[in-house]
Amino acid sequence: MTAFLSSPVRAQRSAPELQITFERNTEADRATAEQIHEVLRKKVREIARANGFILEGKGDGSPRVRSRVEAIPVPDYWGEVKPGPYRVGFTQRWIIDSTRRLPRPDKYRLRYRPVLLNVWYPAATASARQPFVYDDYFEGAVRAARGNGALVPYAQAIVGYQRSIAWHELAGTPRDSTPSDLTARIEQLFRSLTHAVRDAPRRSGVLPVVVYTQGARGSMDDNVVLCEFLSSRGYLVIGSAFPEEDNATFHTNSTDESRQRDIRRLLLEVQRTFGMTVQSVAVIGHSAGAQAMHLLASDPSAPVDAVLSLDTTQDYSMLSDRTWQFPQRTLTGREYVTMPFLYVAGPGALFELADSLHHSARTLLTVPGLGHNEFISQGVIRGHLSAGLARDNAARRDTVQRHYRMLVDYMASWIDATREVRAVLPPSPAPLRVTQVPVGENAPTLGAGTITTARELRHLFTTGDASTFAERSLAARKADGEAFPHSAFMMLLADAVRTGKGDRARTLYSELIARDAGMRNILTAIESRARLFERIGAQPEATEWRNIAATLGGSR
């Protein structure tokens, strides 16, 4: 018995017809042949429906595709990202968490914390309904509150805040100061179709779950491409607005445990709403959201199976820098951080915190050419909206879109791999660079050749003599300036001063500037940082950086 496709389906789904033909061997057992036939028909039907095709019977048992539902176009804001095999559904609802009483009555007269549930999921079948428009990510949250009249003013207020944040991130300015040409494009984006159909039937079976949380003062749509994309790959993706715990403001917060508590409540609600058992949970955070996910991972009761950390901002510094509060709190519970971790950052990341979480198998992925907000789709869309305008940089825009596409593809493959027994983690496509750090390892192994990562620079700084460090680090910087920026050297020198190694810091700095006068910019950057802290009234930090500058200043 054989089976073949007489008209293959091309990737663009433009084939006019998919026809399945079976040739039965008359000598084979007919009953067995019929069983095989039925299994194949069911599998073909599943694949066809997932890809937007409809199988029609002919009455003779031959499964043929005689018609198909038009594929949902990929939105322009996806850039170079390509969807997976499943249609995407989306739903929103509000939850009142009665275990979290608000500390004081607010103007919305709410006694308990309201939590917005946003869910993207693979849809069960192709739907004739059209995707909703982008702005309905916001307006839909207001509609979802109408079943509880007391919630409507609150929903309107938080949605207004979310829209204003989204606008500011897309334009770089508040709405009332955005140039008219860019205003028109953002308004068009908000009217454009997404890649999701509201309240479409959900695909049956157990679905792996991903929770996404945005950065400080970020909007809930800030990585919407990733959320839609992962759902098209078969994942149920959860998001929310994540305001501060006391609802005093709508800002997100990485230090007050509100996100972690929201996530636990959202996972419970998904189980109730969808009637499914949550068996595999990966959490993704960007910036302050990534910081909060470190804290969640270090909680022994956390329902987390994998963590993806997108550019915490701390990755480029050392643990002695107390600008961030989450590293020490995470390290307090490091014995509980045993799940796989994917760290994503720019090439200049030092990754000292990642190396300290040695009970975990860690993947360190560096992506060149991306700014902090370009690790999320909002920053990529911002560049897309500027195409052809005065502020446009076409070459950089193309690079950002390409590297973001590589990033989300890698993230999906990494999550897939962590769910498999004896997983083989994916390699990284150039120019992305991946380093696998096994359980128990807390530092790179240096060979005699040229160092290639800032993580290796960090290790060389602490182990090599001054002359060797200067020679090898400057050779590496000459080969790849983006991987070895002045800021990496600055953070290493500052760490040495903070930890009582001021003489070594001064000696190393002297060796650097003796070989490359351009490295004097490190001291200039340190002095600029001290002045910045002074301007914002952060006197302890200003004093610290002035002391670091003074320690190194004797070598000028």
C-alpha positions in Angstrom: 0.0 0.0 0.0 1.4 3.4 -0.9 0.2 6.9 -0.5 1.4 10.0 -2.3 0.5 13.7 -2.8 -0.4 14.3 -6.4 -0.3 18.1 -5.8 2.0 19.3 -3.1 1.2 22.2 -0.9 3.7 25.0 -1.3 4.7 27.1 1.7 2.7 30.0 0.4 -0.4 27.8 0.3 -1.0 28.8 -3.3 -1.6 25.3 -4.7 -5.1 25.2 -6.3 -5.7 21.7 -4.9 -4.3 19.0 -2.6 -5.2 15.6 -3.8 -4.4 12.4 -1.9 -4.5 9.1 -3.9 -4.1 5.6 -2.5 -3.0 2.6 -4.5 -3.9 -0.7 -2.7 -2.0 -3.9 -3.1 -4.7 -6.5 -3.8 -2.7 -9.2 -2.1 -2.6 -7.3 1.2 -5.1 -7.9 3.9 -8.0 -5.6 3.2 -8.8 -5.0 6.8 -5.3 -3.9 7.6 -5.3 -1.7 4.5 -8.5 0.0 5.7 -7.1 0.7 9.1 -4.0 2.3 7.6 -6.2 4.2 5.2 -8.2 5.6 8.1 -5.1 6.6 10.1 -3.7 8.4 7.1 -7.0 10.2 6.4 -7.2 11.5 10.0 -3.6 12.7 9.9 -4.1 14.4 6.6 -7.2 16.0 7.9 -5.4 17.3 11.0 -2.6 18.8 9.0 -4.9 20.3 6.4 -7.1 22.0 9.0 -4.1 23.3 10.9 -2.9 24.9 7.7 -6.2 26.4 6.6 -7.4 23.7 4.2 -10.7 21.7 4.3 -10.9 18.1 3.3 -14.0 17.0 1.4 -15.2 13.4 0.9 -16.1 12.1 -2.6 -18.2 9.2 -1.5 -15.6 6.6 -2.5 -13.4 7.1 0.6 -10.8 9.1 -1.2 -9.8 12.2 0.9 -9.3 15.2 -1.4 -8.9 18.8 -0.8 -11.5 20.5 -3.0 -11.6 23.8 -1.3 -9.5 25.8 1.2 -10.0 28.7 3.6 -7.8 31.6 2.6 -4.7 31.8 4.8 -4.6 34.7 7.2 -2.1 37.2 5.8 0.9 37.9 7.9 0.7 41.4 9.2 3.2 44.0 8.1 4.3 44.6 11.6 5.6 41.0 11.8 8.5 42.1 9.5 10.5 39.1 8.5 9.0 36.7 11.1 7.1 33.7 9.6 4.2 32.0 11.3 4.0 28.4 12.3 1.4 25.9 11.1 -1.5 26.8 13.4 -4.1 29.6 13.2 -4.1 31.8 16.3 -7.0 32.5 18.6 -7.1 35.2 21.3 -9.3 35.9 24.3 -9.4 38.3 27.2 -11.2 38.4 30.5 -10.8 39.9 34.0 -10.2 38.0 37.2 -10.9 39.3 40.7 -8.2 37.9 42.9 -10.1 37.8 46.3 -6.9 36.6 48.1 -5.4 40.1 47.5 -7.2 42.8 49.2 -6.2 46.3 48.1 -4.6 48.2 51.0 -6.9 51.2 50.7 -10.0 52.2 48.9 -9.2 53.8 45.6 -11.1 56.0 43.2 -12.4 52.9 41.4 -13.9 51.6 44.6 -12.3 48.2 44.2 -11.7 46.0 47.2 -9.7 43.2 45.6 -7.0 43.1 42.9 -8.3 42.9 39.3 -6.1 40.9 37.0 -6.4 41.0 33.2 -6.0 37.7 31.4 -4.7 37.9 27.8 -4.4 34.5 26.1 -3.1 33.6 22.6 -3.6 30.0 21.6 -3.5 27.6 18.6 -7.0 27.5 17.1 -8.7 24.2 16.5 -9.8 24.8 12.9 -9.7 27.4 10.2 -12.3 30.1 10.8 -14.1 32.2 8.3 -13.9 35.1 10.8 -11.4 37.8 10.2 -8.6 38.7 12.7 -9.3 41.7 14.9 -7.6 45.0 14.5 -4.5 45.9 16.6 -6.3 48.5 18.7 -8.7 45.8 19.9 -5.9 44.4 22.1 -6.7 47.5 24.2 -10.4 48.0 23.5 -11.2 44.4 24.0 -10.0 44.6 27.6 -12.7 47.3 28.2 -15.4 45.2 26.6 -14.3 42.2 28.8 -15.0 44.3 31.9 -18.6 45.1 31.0 -19.9 41.9 32.7 -18.8 43.6 36.0 -20.0 47.2 35.9 -17.7 48.2 38.8 -14.7 47.2 36.7 -15.4 49.3 33.6 -13.9 52.6 34.9 -10.8 50.8 36.1 -10.5 48.9 32.7 -10.9 52.2 30.8 -8.2 53.9 32.9 -5.6 51.1 32.6 -6.3 50.7 28.9 -5.8 54.4 28.4 -2.5 54.1 30.2 -1.5 51.1 28.1 -2.3 52.9 24.9 -0.3 56.0 25.9 2.7 53.8 26.8 2.5 51.9 23.5 2.2 55.1 21.5 5.2 56.6 23.3 7.3 53.5 22.7 6.4 53.4 19.0 6.9 57.2 18.4 9.6 58.0 20.9 7.4 60.9 22.1 4.0 61.5 23.6 1.1 61.6 21.1 0.6 65.3 21.3 4.2 65.9 20.2 4.5 63.2 17.5 5.1 64.5 13.9 2.1 64.2 11.7 3.6 61.7 9.3 4.5 59.3 12.0 1.1 59.9 13.7 -0.6 58.7 10.6 1.4 55.6 10.5 0.8 54.6 14.1 -2.9 55.2 13.7 -2.8 53.0 10.6 -1.0 50.3 12.7 -3.7 50.4 15.3 -6.4 50.0 12.5 -4.5 47.1 10.8 -5.4 43.4 11.3 -3.5 41.3 13.7 -2.7 37.6 13.2 -5.3 36.4 15.7 -9.0 35.7 15.7 -10.9 36.6 18.8 -12.5 33.7 20.7 -11.8 31.1 18.0 -12.2 27.5 19.1 -9.1 26.2 20.9 -7.1 23.3 19.6 -7.8 20.2 21.7 -5.3 18.4 23.9 -2.7 19.4 26.4 -0.9 22.6 25.3 2.5 23.8 26.5 2.2 27.2 28.2 4.3 30.3 27.9 3.9 33.3 30.1 5.2 36.6 28.8 5.8 39.7 31.0 6.9 43.1 29.7 9.5 45.6 31.1 9.1 48.4 33.6 6.4 50.8 32.4 5.9 48.7 29.4 2.6 48.1 27.6 1.0 44.7 27.4 1.4 44.6 23.5 5.2 45.3 23.6 6.1 41.8 22.3 2.9 41.0 20.5 4.7 39.4 17.5 6.4 36.9 19.8 3.1 36.1 21.5 1.2 35.6 18.2 4.2 33.7 16.7 4.5 31.2 19.6 0.8 30.5 19.4 1.1 29.7 15.7 3.8 27.2 16.8 1.4 25.4 19.1 1.9 27.2 22.5 -0.7 28.8 24.7 0.7 32.2 25.6 -0.4 34.2 28.7 0.1 37.9 29.2 -1.3 40.7 31.3 -1.0 44.4 32.2 0.9 43.7 35.5 0.3 46.9 37.4 1.9 47.5 40.8 0.5 45.4 43.7 -1.3 48.2 45.5 -2.8 49.6 42.2 -1.5 53.0 43.2 -0.2 53.4 39.7 -0.5 51.3 36.5 3.3 51.0 36.2 4.9 47.5 36.2 7.2 46.7 39.0 10.0 44.1 39.3 10.4 44.3 43.1 7.0 44.1 44.8 6.1 40.4 43.9 3.0 41.6 42.0 4.0 39.9 38.7 4.8 36.7 40.4 1.5 36.6 42.2 -0.4 37.6 39.0 1.3 34.8 37.1 0.2 32.2 39.6 -3.3 33.4 39.5 -3.3 33.5 35.7 -2.1 30.0 35.4 -4.9 28.8 37.7 -7.5 30.7 35.7 -6.2 29.2 32.4 -6.7 25.7 33.9 -10.3 26.6 35.0 -11.2 28.5 31.8 -9.8 26.0 29.3 -10.4 22.9 31.3 -6.8 21.8 30.9 -4.0 20.7 33.1 -0.9 23.0 32.8 2.0 20.6 32.6 4.8 22.6 31.0 5.4 26.3 31.7 8.1 28.5 30.3 8.3 32.2 31.4 9.7 35.0 29.3 10.5 38.4 30.6 12.0 41.5 29.0 14.1 44.0 31.0 12.4 44.4 34.4 10.1 41.6 33.4 13.2 39.3 33.1 14.4 40.5 36.5 11.1 39.5 38.0 11.3 36.1 36.4 14.6 35.5 38.1 12.9 36.1 41.4 10.1 33.7 40.4 12.5 31.0 39.4 14.3 31.2 42.8 11.0 30.5 44.6 10.9 26.8 45.5 7.2 26.6 44.9 7.4 28.4 41.5 5.4 26.6 38.7 8.2 27.2 36.2 9.9 24.7 33.9 12.1 27.0 31.8 13.0 30.7 31.9 13.9 33.0 29.0 15.5 36.3 30.0 15.5 39.1 27.4 18.1 41.8 28.2 17.8 42.3 31.9 20.2 45.3 31.6 22.1 43.8 34.5 23.8 41.3 32.1 26.4 44.0 31.2 27.4 44.7 34.8 28.9 42.9 37.8 27.2 41.6 40.9 29.0 44.3 43.0 26.9 46.9 41.3 23.9 47.3 43.5 21.9 49.4 41.0 19.8 46.2 40.6 18.1 44.6 43.6 17.1 41.3 42.0 20.5 39.5 41.6 21.2 39.2 45.4 17.6 38.1 46.0 17.9 35.5 43.2 21.2 34.2 44.6 19.7 33.7 48.0 17.5 31.0 46.4 19.9 29.8 43.8 19.6 26.2 44.9 16.1 26.2 43.6 17.1 27.6 40.2 17.4 24.2 38.5 15.3 24.7 35.4 16.9 25.5 32.0 17.7 29.2 31.5 18.0 31.1 28.2 19.8 34.4 28.6 19.5 36.8 25.7 21.6 40.0 25.5 23.9 42.0 23.3 27.5 40.9 22.6 28.9 43.0 25.4 27.1 41.0 28.2 29.4 39.9 31.0 26.9 37.3 32.3 28.3 37.1 35.9 24.8 36.4 37.3 24.2 33.7 34.8 27.4 32.0 35.7 26.5 32.2 39.4 23.3 30.1 38.8 25.3 26.9 38.5 22.5 24.5 39.4 20.9 25.3 36.1 21.8 24.4 32.5 22.1 27.8 30.9 22.2 28.9 27.3 23.8 32.3 26.6 22.6 33.9 23.4 24.1 37.2 22.2 22.4 39.1 19.3 24.4 41.9 17.7 22.8 45.1 16.4 19.8 45.3 18.7 19.0 48.1 21.1 17.4 47.3 24.4 13.8 47.7 23.1 14.6 45.8 19.9 14.7 42.5 21.7 10.9 43.0 21.7 8.7 43.6 18.7 7.7 47.1 19.7 11.1 48.4 19.1 11.3 46.5 15.7 7.9 47.9 14.7 9.1 51.4 15.6 11.8 51.1 13.0 9.3 49.7 10.5 7.1 52.8 11.0 10.0 55.1 10.4 10.7 53.7 6.9 11.3 56.5 4.4 10.9 59.2 7.0 13.7 61.6 8.0 14.7 59.5 11.0 15.0 56.3 9.0 18.1 54.2 8.7 17.2 51.6 6.1 20.3 49.4 6.6 20.0 49.3 10.3 16.2 48.7 10.1 16.8 45.7 7.8 19.4 44.3 10.2 17.1 44.7 13.2 14.2 42.9 11.5 16.4 40.1 10.4 18.1 39.6 13.8 14.7 39.8 15.6 13.4 37.1 13.3 16.4 34.9 14.1 15.9 35.6 17.8 12.2 34.5 17.9 13.0 31.4 15.8 15.7 30.4 18.2 13.5 31.1 21.2 10.8 28.8 19.9 13.3 26.1 19.0 14.9 26.4 22.5 11.5 26.0 24.3 10.7 23.0 22.0 14.0 21.4 23.0 13.7 21.9 26.7 10.4 20.0 26.6 12.0 16.9 25.1 13.8 14.2 27.1 17.5 14.3 26.5 17.0 17.5 24.5 19.5 18.6 21.9 19.5 22.4 22.1 19.6 24.2 18.8 22.7 25.9 17.4 22.6 29.6 16.7 22.5 31.0 13.2 25.3 33.5 12.5 25.8 36.3 13.5 24.0 35.2 16.7 26.3 33.5 19.1 25.3 30.8 21.6 27.2 29.4 24.5 26.0 26.3 26.4 26.9 26.4 30.1 26.3 23.0 31.8 25.2 22.4 35.3 28.1 23.0 37.7 30.0 25.4 35.5 30.5 29.0 36.7 33.2 30.4 34.4 34.4 29.9 30.9 37.5 27.9 30.1 40.1 30.1 28.4 42.5 28.8 25.7 45.6 30.4 24.4 43.9 31.9 21.4 41.9 35.1 21.0 39.0 35.6 23.4 35.7 36.0 21.6 33.1 37.0 24.2 32.8 39.6 26.9 32.2 36.7 29.3 35.7 35.5 28.5 37.0 39.0 29.0 35.5 39.0 32.5 37.3 35.8 33.3 40.6 37.0 31.9 40.3 40.2 33.9 40.1 38.3 37.2 42.8 35.7 36.3 45.4 37.2 34.0 48.3 39.5 34.7 48.0 43.1 33.6 50.2 42.8 30.5 48.4 39.6 29.3 45.0 41.1 29.9 45.8 44.3 28.0 47.3 42.5 25.1 44.6 39.8 24.6 41.7 42.1 25.4 42.7 44.8 23.0 43.4 42.2 20.3 39.8 41.0 20.8 38.4 44.5 20.8 40.2 45.2 17.5 38.6 42.1 16.0 35.0 42.7 17.3 34.4 46.1 18.9 30.7 45.4 19.5 31.6 42.4 21.7 34.2 44.4 23.7 32.8 47.9 24.2 34.3 50.5 26.5 31.4 49.8 28.9 32.5 46.2 29.5 36.0 47.4 30.5 34.4 50.2 32.7 32.2 47.7 34.6 35.1 45.4 35.2 37.4 48.2 36.5 34.5 49.5 38.7 34.0 46.0 40.1 37.7 45.8 41.0 37.5 49.1 42.9 34.3 48.2 44.7 35.7 44.8 45.9 38.9 46.3 47.3 41.2 45.7 44.3 41.8 49.4 43.5 45.6 48.9 42.9 44.9 46.1 40.4 42.3 48.2 38.7 44.7 51.1 38.4 47.5 48.8 37.0 45.2 47.3 34.4 43.9 50.6 33.3 47.5 51.9 33.0 48.3 49.0 30.7 45.3 49.6 28.6 45.9 53.3 27.9 49.6 52.7 27.4 48.7 50.4 24.5 45.6 52.3 23.2 45.0 55.9 24.0 41.4 55.5 23.0 40.8 53.5 26.2 41.0 56.8 28.1 37.4 57.1 27.2 36.7 54.6 29.9 37.6 57.2 32.6 35.5 59.9 30.7 32.5 57.5 30.8 32.9 56.9 34.5 33.0 60.6 35.2 29.9 61.1 33.0 28.1 58.4 35.0 28.9 60.2 38.3 27.5 63.5 36.9 24.4 61.7 35.7 23.7 60.3 39.2 24.2 63.7 40.6 21.7 65.3 38.2 19.0 62.8 39.2 19.7 63.2 42.9 21.2 59.7 43.5 24.0 60.9 45.8 25.3 57.5 47.0 25.7 56.3 43.5 27.3 59.6 42.4 29.8 59.3 45.3 30.6 55.7 44.4 31.4 56.5 40.7 33.4 59.6 41.7 35.5 57.4 43.9 36.0 54.9 41.1 37.2 57.7 38.8 39.5 59.0 41.5 41.1 55.6 41.9 41.8 55.3 38.2 42.6 59.0 37.7 46.2 58.6 39.0 47.0 56.6 35.9 46.0 59.4 33.4 
